[in-house]
Amino acid sequence: MRLEAKEITCKCGHTLMIDRSSDWCAKCAKRVFYDPKDERFNKINTYYMYTVVFGVIFFLTYVFVELIATPVLG
């Protein structure tokens, strides 16, 4: 989806023109967003995914310990 071209300054100081909702900075390779609201949404999404992955790993470890390791070793 193309938007009106807008000049955005990255946190590293590099200035670039973007016409999409997000693009990558050529200098520091971080994501640059057209709208600050999208940046906040991306950060919340990232934290959510880390939480889900951590929860799945914790759950699988619990299942392994309780259902597999305890009966075999106990």
N, C-alpha and C positions, 0 to 999 in steps of 0.2 A: 504494500500500500504506500503510495507516494504522497508525501506531504509537501507543503510549501518549504523551500530551502531555508534553513536557519543556521546561523553561525553559532556554534557551541564551543565553549572552552572547557577542556578536560581538566581534571584536578592536577595533572602534571604541568599544565600551562600551555599545552598544544591547542591551537585553534583549528577547527575543521567545520566544513559545511556538510550538514546532513539533511536528507529529505525522506528519511525513513524513521520509524519509531525508535530504532537504536542502531548503533554502528560501533565499530571498534576503533580506538585511538591508534594511529600509526606509530606514535612515539613510545607509549608505555603498554600498549596492547590490552588496555582495560576497556570495558564497555561504557559507551557514552549514550545517554538517552535524550530524546527530543523533548520530552516532558518530564519534569522532576517527579510527578506522580508515578510514572512508570518505573522510575528508579527505586522509589520506596516499595512499590509492589514487587519488584524483582528481589529486593532484599528480604522481604517477608516470605516470599516463595522459597528463597534459598534456606532460610532458617527452618521453615516448615519441612523441607526435604531432609535436612540434616537430622531433625528430630525424628522423622519417620524411619530413616535408615538406622539411627541409634536404637529406636524402639524395636525394630525387627531383629537386629543383632542381639539385643538384650533378651528378647523373647526366645530366640533360637538357642541361646546359651542356657537359659532357664530350662527349656524343654530337654535339652541334652543332659543337663545335670540331674534333673528330677526323674526323667523317664528312662534314660539309658545308662548313665554312669552309676547312679545310686543302686539300682537292682543288680548290675553286673559286679560292682565292687563291694556291695553290702552284704 
